[in-house]
């Protein structure tokens, strides 16, 4: 009986220690990120008025072409006042903009 209890205690310490180490490592990795960046669902928010092509491409359903169109429109017309302003970009229908907003659940910001 003592052997079983000892084995259970040893396993719980082993696995509990591993979980603690993984949590500590995850916390340490997060501390290296810019603390001023807003994080939504473990992903950084994307500011439509400052993001470059690479950053915009982190958004779901926004590839290189759409990212470049966003930047080109922004450069020509100024900053976006709201996320829904994306529908003013040629080729960005309201249906597409609604899908981009939905697929990226709160990650899009303009300020």
C-alpha positions, 0 to 999 in steps of 0.5 A: 500500500505504501508503494502505491501511495508513494507512486501516486505522490511521485507521479502527481509531483512529476506531472504537477511540476511539468504543468507548473513549468509549462505555465511559467514558460508561457508567462515568461514568453508573454512578458517579452511581448510589447505590453502596450499591444492589445491582445484578443484571443491570444492574438495581437489586435491589428490597427488598420491605420498603422499595420504593414502588409505582413501584419495585415496578413495575420488576419484571417481571409486577408492575404497579400493582395487585400492587405496591399489594397488596405494600405493603398486606400489608407495612403490615398484617402487617410486613416480609417475612422471605423473598421466598417470603412473597409467597404469603401475599398474597391473590391471590398463588398460589405459582405466581405467586410462583415466576414473579415470582422467576424473571422477576426473577432475583435482584433481590428482597431482603428485607434 
